[in-house]
Amino acid sequence: MNGASREALASARERLDALTDNTSVDAAKLAGELAAVTALLDREVSLRRVITDPAQSGEAKAELVGRLLSGQVGGETLDLVSGMARSRWSQSRDLVDALEELAATADLTAAQQAGALDGVEDELFRFGRIVASNTALRAALTDRAATATAKSELLRSLLGGKVNAVTERLVVRLVTHPRGRSLEGGLESLSTLAAARRDRMVATVTSAVPLSDVQKQRLGAVLAKLYGRQMHLNLDVDPEVLGGISVRVGDEVIDGTIAERLAEASRRMAG
């Protein structure tokens, strides 16, 4: 997002934080209602264009949202979406993207309030690794011919009772309403949002053998000092790296594995 949409999203995030700071607000319920509004506006293109039409006053658009959603969602959700309707958006689709982000953030906030955010972060990462290593499962979850109901049932058979309820809801929404994203990209975005709940960055660490608790603490401290922010480590074991570790933070890769050093030596010899 850029321009007006970026400012509108920043304001919406602040309003969501203010809402969820109130312990009387059910963050999980708020997440479900925001997800439902996301699905509605993603489906009804003409409606979202009206709600983001810069030629219409903010109050007129907020009143339209009120007429549409009153009695369908709670007061907190209605106030939040009405406020977003009053804002200016560079593109109508940006509003839907913002609502989707807020829905995921509200669910992650529910996990944080329950002391389960770390577990949800790890479960999202592990699920991503399972999908990456199982081509048949990935094909089933991304099959455009399969119905959302079929995919949802498959996921619930795989995850039901085995992961946190927030993890299950986030994955089901992502798979059944991908909105043009890859499964891997969607899971990475969710991990980034989860880390942001604690103002942390996510580092994906690949090593030949599992790291000890001491090694994890030292690595986390080094990365936090390097990037100036607290770091959440997603740990993966891959014997093919031979030794050392590879660390990816966003688009940046710090590769200290033996396999990479051997590959670099080979490239120099070939050059």
C-alpha angles and dihedrals in degrees: 000000000000141000116002094003093057091053092046092051092048090053091047091051090053091050091049091050090050091051096047092045084070105086091208090067114091102226093191092053090047090051092052093049093047089050090052091051089048091055091047095052093041089056098040104058096173091052095053090048090056092048091051097039106131090205090067123076119252092240092052091052092046090052090052090052089049093053092047099045106028108119091011098077137022125272094257093055092045092051092047096049092043089054090051090051089056090056125085119249126197091215131014091234090059089069091057092046089051093049090050091052092049091050091053091044092052090052091048089049089055088054091048092051089052092049091246103109095106090052092050091050091052093045092052090051094047092049089053091053091049091052092047092054097043112064093180092055092046091050091051093049095047098039106129091202093058118091123243088243092056092049092047092051091049092052093047090052089052100039107022110121092355100082137032114286089240091056091050093049093049094049094045091051092047095049097042095043107028093157093207097313126124115247090242093050092049093051091049090052090052091050090051091051090049091053091048090061086075095031088252134140123226121239119190107210122195120190137166092239132019114281119240120240090255092051091049092050093048093047092048091051093049093049092045089054092045096050099029094234137088110269131218112207121217103196124208130175120215118167089200092074086069095205144346122038140278119214125195120190110178107308094340120097125195105193119190098155124129089232091059092046090051090048091050091050090051091050091051092049091049091048 
